[in-house]
Amino acid sequence: MADERFDLSYTGAIATDADPAQVRERLCAVFKLDGPGCERLFSGKRVVVKRGVDAATVAQYRQVFTQAGAVLEVTPSERAAPAPQPVRPAPDGPVEDPAGSPETLARIDAEALALAPQDGFLEPSRTVKMPAIDTSHLTLVQGADWTLADCEPPPTPIPTPDIDHLSLVDIEPEEQRQERSD
């Protein structure tokens, strides 16, 4: 059983209480994916994240996906367990490892999709305390024949000014007006 290997894949499934935008942001950040890589991960098709991993690696990836709000699929691997690599004796002097050597390429392939350091990036989810808002004064508009104008508050009535203390006075007495017209 210790030699049992698993394949890890992701189909874009998220947990029921998770925000899709945050899941996408977190997974792309954890795996250091750019735009096209992130799009491929969330294409809705099964994407193999890692092949032939042991149970400890499965637990590590499952924790990262769960903290991000995503659902990781784990299936038994069809690959056989990797054969142990023979230990070569250390050479006497320094050895140069050209960039294209098989050892370097194998190391790059093995590290192609590794987890980024988890320096508190995936924080535990926080509960938000919502204030109790009194909505008892709100009502719904009744019937099907309503418009948005029905939702507007009634206009504020304009008070009638008190003009009892005012009076009308002729500007010119009428006699003076007649004299001028003659």
C-alpha positions in Angstrom: 0.0 0.0 0.0 2.9 2.4 0.6 3.7 2.1 -3.1 0.2 3.2 -4.1 0.2 6.2 -6.5 -2.5 8.6 -7.4 -3.3 11.1 -10.2 -4.7 14.5 -9.3 -7.0 16.3 -11.6 -9.3 19.3 -11.6 -12.5 20.0 -13.6 -13.2 23.5 -12.4 -15.6 22.3 -9.6 -15.8 24.6 -6.6 -17.2 24.1 -3.1 -20.8 25.1 -2.6 -20.0 28.0 -0.3 -17.1 29.4 -2.3 -16.9 32.5 -4.4 -15.9 31.4 -8.0 -13.8 34.5 -8.6 -11.8 34.0 -5.3 -11.3 30.3 -6.1 -9.9 31.2 -9.5 -7.7 33.9 -8.1 -6.3 31.7 -5.4 -5.6 28.6 -7.5 -3.9 30.7 -10.3 -1.7 32.4 -7.6 -0.8 29.1 -5.9 0.3 27.5 -9.1 1.7 30.7 -10.5 -0.4 30.5 -13.7 -0.7 33.3 -16.2 -3.9 34.1 -18.2 -3.8 31.1 -20.7 -2.7 28.6 -18.0 -5.5 29.8 -15.7 -8.1 29.6 -18.5 -7.0 26.0 -19.2 -7.4 25.1 -15.5 -10.9 26.5 -15.5 -12.0 25.3 -18.9 -14.5 22.8 -17.5 -12.5 19.9 -18.9 -10.5 17.5 -16.8 -7.0 18.9 -16.3 -4.4 16.6 -14.8 -2.6 18.6 -12.1 -0.1 15.9 -11.0 0.5 12.2 -11.9 1.8 9.3 -9.9 2.0 11.0 -6.5 2.1 9.4 -3.1 -0.5 9.7 -0.3 1.4 12.5 1.5 1.4 14.6 -1.7 -2.3 13.9 -2.2 -3.0 15.3 1.3 -1.0 18.4 0.6 -2.7 19.2 -2.7 -6.1 18.4 -1.3 -5.5 20.8 1.6 -4.5 23.6 -0.9 -7.5 23.0 -3.1 -9.9 22.8 -0.1 -8.5 26.1 1.3 -9.0 27.7 -2.1 -12.6 26.5 -2.3 -12.0 24.0 -5.1 -12.7 20.3 -5.4 -9.7 18.1 -6.3 -10.3 14.7 -7.9 -8.0 11.9 -6.8 -7.9 8.7 -8.8 -5.6 5.7 -8.5 -2.7 6.1 -10.9 -2.1 3.7 -13.8 1.6 4.4 -13.6 3.8 2.1 -11.6 5.7 3.5 -8.7 8.9 5.1 -9.9 11.9 2.9 -9.6 14.5 4.2 -7.0 17.3 6.1 -8.7 20.7 4.6 -8.2 23.0 6.7 -6.1 26.1 7.7 -8.1 29.2 8.4 -6.2 30.2 12.0 -6.0 33.0 13.0 -8.4 36.3 14.1 -7.1 36.1 17.6 -8.7 33.4 20.0 -9.7 31.2 18.8 -12.5 29.4 21.2 -14.9 25.8 20.3 -15.7 24.9 21.8 -19.1 21.4 23.3 -19.3 20.2 20.6 -21.8 21.4 17.6 -19.9 18.9 14.8 -19.2 19.4 15.3 -15.5 18.4 19.0 -15.7 15.4 18.3 -18.0 14.2 15.5 -15.6 14.5 17.9 -12.7 12.6 20.6 -14.6 9.8 18.2 -15.5 9.5 17.0 -11.9 9.1 20.6 -10.7 6.9 21.8 -13.5 3.8 22.1 -11.4 4.8 22.4 -7.7 3.0 24.3 -4.9 4.1 27.7 -4.1 5.2 28.4 -0.5 2.2 28.8 1.7 3.3 31.8 3.7 -0.2 32.6 5.0 -1.6 33.2 1.5 -4.6 31.0 2.0 -6.1 32.4 5.2 -8.9 30.7 7.1 -12.2 32.0 5.9 -13.6 34.8 8.0 -17.2 35.2 9.2 -18.7 38.5 8.4 -21.0 40.0 11.1 -23.9 41.7 9.3 -25.7 44.5 11.3 -29.3 43.9 12.1 -31.2 46.2 9.8 -34.9 47.0 10.6 -36.9 46.4 7.4 -40.3 46.2 9.0 -41.3 49.6 7.4 -40.7 48.3 3.9 -43.6 46.9 1.7 -43.9 45.5 -1.7 -46.0 47.0 -4.5 -49.2 45.1 -5.0 -50.5 43.9 -8.3 -49.0 43.4 -11.8 -49.8 46.9 -13.2 -47.2 49.0 -11.5 -44.3 51.1 -12.7 -41.1 52.3 -11.1 -42.9 55.6 -10.4 -44.9 53.7 -7.8 -41.7 53.1 -5.9 -40.8 56.7 -5.6 -41.7 58.4 -2.3 -44.6 60.9 -2.5 -43.6 64.5 -3.1 -43.1 66.7 -0.1 -46.0 69.2 0.1 -45.0 72.8 -0.2 -46.4 74.8 2.7 -48.6 77.8 1.8 -47.0 81.0 3.1 -48.9 83.2 5.5 -49.5 86.5 3.7 -52.2 88.0 6.0 -50.0 90.8 7.1 -49.5 92.0 3.5 -51.7 94.5 1.8 -51.9 96.0 -1.7 -51.5 99.7 -2.0 -51.7 101.9 -5.2 -48.4 103.1 -6.2 -49.8 106.4 -7.6 -53.1 107.8 -6.6 -55.6 107.8 -9.5 -55.9 111.6 -9.6 -52.2 112.0 -10.4 -52.4 109.5 -13.1 -55.3 111.3 -14.8 -53.5 114.7 -14.6 -50.6 113.3 -16.4 -52.6 111.8 -19.1 -54.3 115.2 -19.9 
